[in-house]
């Protein structure tokens, strides 16, 4: 198994570079197989979301579609896949970012009761609790 960095994953998803994007597509769709998949770790998945959402300002619906492709791709092994699937479902319905939900879902899988946050949007989800420390 090989690991894939964020920039290769982005070239695959965005098809925005005439030289690099076709190579990334051949790697993921052809060289990699279900028996010998490429590893996408949790950091790469989070970086991919941040780049798409914040740098490229890709609409939420398109990010959801892209992540559906990644999470269902037979040639990719996604670390924290169950947490990512749960986070994607929460992201689709909620107002916080994918990485917020991903963090909470990973924490929940590791027996966290709640994930404390200052983010009021994230705190609307049942896995979070708004952190309001008294002075």
N, C-alpha and C positions, 0 to 999 in steps of 0.2 A: 504494500500500500504506500502511496505517496501522499503528502500533504499539499494542499493548494493554498496559496496566499490570496489575500483580498484582491490584489490587482488582477490576478488571473480570473478570479470569479467575476469581477466587474467587467472585464473585457468580454467574457462569455455572455453575461446578462445584457450588456449594453450594445454589443456589436458596434462599437464606436471607433475602432482603430483598424484600419485596412490591413496592417501587418500582424498585429497581436491577436485581434479577435478571432480570425479563422483558426489560428493555432490553438487558442484556448478552447474553441468549439471542438476541434479534432481531438484534443486531449480528453475532454470530459465526455464527449459523445462517442468517441471511437477507441482511443487508446485504453481508457479506463473501462472496466467491466464490472458487473455485479460481483464477480469472483475476485477481482482486484480493483476495488473502488478507490477513488480519491477521498482523502479525509478533509472535511471542513470542520475546523474546531470552533468552539463557541466564540472566541475572540474574532475570528474571521467573519462569522455570521453577524456579529454585532457591528463590526466595522463596515460591512457591506450595507447594512441598514442605514447607518449614520451617513455614509457617503451618498447613498441614493436620496435619502430624505433631506439632508442638510446642505450638501454641496450641489447636488444635481436638482434638488427640489422636484423629485419624481412624485407624482400624485400617489396618495395612499393606496388606491385601488390597483395601481400598477406594481407597487411594492408587494402587495399581497399576492398578485399573480406571479411575480418573480419568485417569491419565497415558496409558493405552492409548487412551482417547477423544481426548485432546489430540493425541498423536503421530500418530494416524491420521486426524484431522479434515481433510477436503479444503480447508476455508476458512481453515486456519491454516498459516502458514509458521513452522516452529520452527527457530531458529538452533541449530546444533550438533545437528541431528536424529539423525544416525547415532550420535553419542556418547550422546545421550539414550536412544536405543533400546537400545544396549549397556548403559548404566547401569541402565536399567529391568530388563533381564534379570538383571544381577548383583544388583540390589536384591531381586528376587524370590527368588533363591536364597540370598543372603548375609545376614549379620547387621548389616552397617553400613547407614548411611543412604543414600538416593538421591543426595544431593549429594556424598557421599564418592566414590561410584562415578562420578558425572558428572564430577567433577574429574579423576579418574584417566583416564577415557575421553577427555576433551578433551586431556589431556596426552599420552596415547598417540598420538592422531591427529596431534599436533605433534612426534612422534618422540622423546618422552620414554621412556627405558628403564624407569624406575620412578618412582612418586610416593612420596616419603618421607612417613612419617606417624608420629605417636606413638600413633595409634588402633589398638589391637590387633585390634579387630574388622575394620577396614578392611584391615589388613595380611594378613589371611587370603586376600585376593584377589591373583591373580598380577600385577596392575598396580601393586601397592603393595610397599613394603619398609619394615619397621619401622625407624625412625630411633633408633639407640642410640649417641649420640655419647659418646666417651670423654672423661673430664674431664682 
